[in-house]
Amino acid sequence: MQLELVNHTLYRVRRGQSAEEIACAFGVPPAVLAAENGLSAQPEEGQLLRIPAADCHLYRVQGGDSMSGLCGSRARFLAHNRCDALYPAQIVRL
């Protein structure tokens, strides 16, 4: 399997997205995302958020990927990502 690593620095908020959902998708703690962007409430649709640099590689999930396939074990994946499900196009930390 060839990994497609991505490097995001800005993200535009979509309708109905919460800071927690966005933080989870990028593998950063919600408090870090909020501090990086000066958020005291939920972000608004269309708002640009700075995504803090992760201490490891970011990866865009593809169909058929599994937690254990990406990180060696489900427990290790959960320790890095705080998300318990994968979906295509999701950004996770490896």
C-alpha positions in Angstrom: 0.0 0.0 0.0 1.3 3.4 -0.9 0.6 6.1 1.7 -0.6 9.5 0.5 0.7 11.9 3.2 -0.9 15.4 3.3 0.2 18.6 5.0 -2.7 21.0 5.9 -2.3 24.3 7.5 -5.7 25.9 6.8 -9.2 24.5 6.8 -12.5 26.1 5.8 -15.3 25.1 8.2 -18.3 23.5 6.5 -22.0 23.9 7.6 -22.7 22.1 10.9 -19.1 21.2 11.8 -18.0 21.5 15.4 -14.5 22.3 16.6 -14.4 18.8 18.2 -15.3 17.1 14.9 -12.6 19.1 13.0 -10.0 18.5 15.7 -10.7 14.8 15.6 -10.5 14.7 11.8 -7.0 16.3 11.9 -5.8 14.3 15.0 -5.3 17.3 17.3 -6.9 17.9 20.7 -9.9 20.2 20.5 -8.3 22.5 23.1 -5.2 22.9 20.9 -7.3 23.7 17.9 -9.3 26.3 19.9 -6.2 27.9 21.3 -4.5 28.1 17.9 -7.5 29.9 16.5 -8.7 31.9 19.5 -12.0 30.1 19.6 -14.3 30.7 22.6 -17.4 29.2 20.8 -18.0 26.9 17.8 -16.5 28.0 14.5 -18.8 29.5 11.9 -19.5 28.1 8.4 -16.8 29.4 6.0 -14.4 30.4 8.8 -10.7 29.5 8.1 -9.0 27.6 10.9 -5.3 27.1 11.3 -4.5 23.5 11.9 -1.6 23.0 14.3 1.3 20.9 13.1 1.0 17.4 14.3 4.0 15.7 15.9 3.7 12.9 13.3 2.6 12.4 9.7 -1.0 13.1 8.5 -2.6 10.7 6.1 -5.8 10.9 4.0 -7.8 7.7 4.6 -8.7 5.6 1.5 -11.5 3.0 1.1 -10.4 -0.3 2.6 -8.0 1.2 5.1 -8.1 -0.2 8.7 -6.8 1.2 12.0 -4.5 -1.8 12.5 -3.3 -1.6 8.9 -2.3 2.0 9.3 -0.8 2.0 12.8 -0.2 -1.7 13.6 -3.0 -1.9 16.2 -6.3 -0.4 17.0 -5.1 0.8 20.4 -2.1 2.6 18.9 -4.4 4.3 16.3 -6.8 5.4 19.0 -3.9 6.8 21.1 -2.9 9.0 18.2 -6.4 10.0 16.9 -9.2 10.1 19.5 -11.6 8.9 16.7 -13.0 5.4 16.7 -14.1 5.2 13.1 -12.5 5.6 9.7 -14.1 7.0 6.6 -12.6 7.9 3.1 -11.0 11.3 2.9 -10.6 11.6 6.7 -7.3 13.0 7.8 -5.6 10.9 10.6 -2.3 11.0 12.4 0.1 8.0 11.9 
